């Protein structure tokens, strides 16, 4: 089979794009991306060429850019280029140079794709790159997805050279005497991928000369397993993750514990919420040790609440204690608004959403805050003091909502009220009360 035929067959087999679509090619000047450009031209596809100058190799980077521009002129296609302050970006974002270059590259390519109405961005990864990716993932630790290598198509990104091995591309370039630019950093083993390419793959090829072919077959098997697993997970998740108000889920610990193999189920069920295996291992260790323990990902929080887990997004806004110096005062507290004011205790008729206390039994200024560990108060009508945390439990207040309940204290740090739940018995109104303080929950509807 001719090289071009294999190229076209791979595109058709994987439904990468159609002939009437315009494709943006990411071309560095290296042999892989240069061959991709020549193949697109030979096939008569509609395409443009985009080049990123990361300014990491001085004059060599500029010569790469000039070479790719000449290539675009030779092939008579549109050329787009940009230059990045890559080292500065890496430093400012506390990431590696390689990660910085990758982020900058894909962000810019997507902008150019949209700007010029291209259907896809094509990059020149090949089968050997896919083998290297699998080995890198294995060395770092990976789930099933990391074993399937590089995908031919993901969102608006396509990889038509996955039809070939790196050796096949090299041979084709030599056969056709196609010029390209060699990146000197490719020969340095300080980069992990290069180390795999230059040191590990030669050893593996002694064991299996058809390494890429074997990995490609394995990749298809792992993709099938991944697809089966994803379907099973998506069918199971709504049976266990029970939706609750405020974007929360309540999850039965007992139902989780019945799953087998448990580690795999936990990892896949909670993967969309960013929880790592280490955090989930801590959760398994502690989920029978009582309520209150919390576990975090970058975006979500898991809280043990008796025999359940509560999964919720991490709140971006945390309310700080607020002093109430003068009355009347309107206070915004999470999703609620309260009006706090005083009045003479003569013929008052109290409406709904109101708590009332004896003004003269407390000392200004007041403070509105979230509950704190160790808070105690004497709920109206009850004998003795009670821990506020126990009071919340008796009312079945979700652990993730406790901090949203406003606690009113006076200058002596005594709890006057827990809104809108209960006044402290020590501040209740009596026949002797002359002046009251009123806590009214406002309804803006």
Buried (B, 14 or more C-beta within 10 A) or exposed (E): EEBEEBBBEBBEEBEBBEEEBBBBBBBBBBBBBBBBBBBBBBBEBBBBBBBBBBBBBEEBBEEBBBBBBEBBEEBEBBBBBBEBEBBEBBEEEEBEBBEBBEBBBBEBBBEBBEEEEBBBBBBBBBBBBBBBBBBBBEEEEBBBBBBBBBBBBEEBBBBBBBBBBBEBBBEBBEEEEBEBBEBEEEEEEEBBBBBBBBEBBEEBEEEEEEBBEBBBEBBEEBBEEBEEBEEEBEEBBEEBBEEBEEEBBBBBBEBBEEBEEEEBBBBBBBBEBEBBBEBBEBBBEEBEEEEEBEBEBEEBBBBBBEEBBBBBEEEEEEBEEBEBEEBEBEBEBBEBBBBBEEBEBEEEEEEEBEBBBBBBBBEEEBBBBBBEEEBBBBBBEEEEBBBBBEBBBEEEBBBBBBBBBBBBBBEEEBBBBBBBBBBBBBBBBEEEBEBBBBBBBEEEE
